[in-house]
Amino acid sequence: MADAMLALDGVDAGYGHLQILHGVTVRVAAGEIVSLIGPNGAGKTTVIRAILGLVPLRPRSGGAIRFKEERIDGLAPEIIVRKGIAVVPEGARVFPEMSVLDNLKMGALADRARGREAQTLPEVYAMFPRLAERQRQLARTLSGGERQMLAMGRALMSCPELLLLDEPSLGLQPSLVRAIIGAIRDINRRGITVLLVEQNVHMALPVSHRGYVLEQGRITLEDAGPALLDNPHVRVSYLGA
């Protein structure tokens, strides 16, 4: 995919002497929602950490990570983020002793977001009305689903071109998972490209243009999202069908 916004080519990465990723190749085109699914321990979060420069690629592996055709592996995380990548990490991490509004304003501190808060804040509130209702509350008083919305809203305040979502449905009840799915679709309609890392296959694949299966640090399947949902291996391994 020559026009990929994000391209991982033969990525080997890990922690110390422990190699987690083995030759991972993933493409995400501008305007797509792409899912990376797999079981616990498959290396999904390591993929995100490698994209962000938090986990180095193996030396002499020949792998590379490019964003908008520029090689970014080896750059400092803060430089990578400034290029237009935002992440919502697993666990909906927010600043618990700050208000909802102040948490959102933290996202707007990014260079590319300065001067755009008056436009982006109403957009975030329109997407997540609960945040508007609770804007003066401390983040620690929010429910798990509301904290996930806040983490996503804060990332959007940075005006990213690419949004990385790590297990956004984790621990949420079905009604809130549906709300997160709707938000992801809305985010994508606004022109933001999404890489969605998920265990919840029912949640991720129907909303995705394409998907990859990561198992034991290796990509084992790739297809259109709905087609991957019907794949016999996916159905047996992840859906119990």
Summary of the structure (lengths in Angstrom):
residues: 241
radius of gyration: 17.4
end to end distance: 32.1
largest distance: 51.8
contacts: 814
relative contact order: 0.18
helix: 38%
strand: 27%
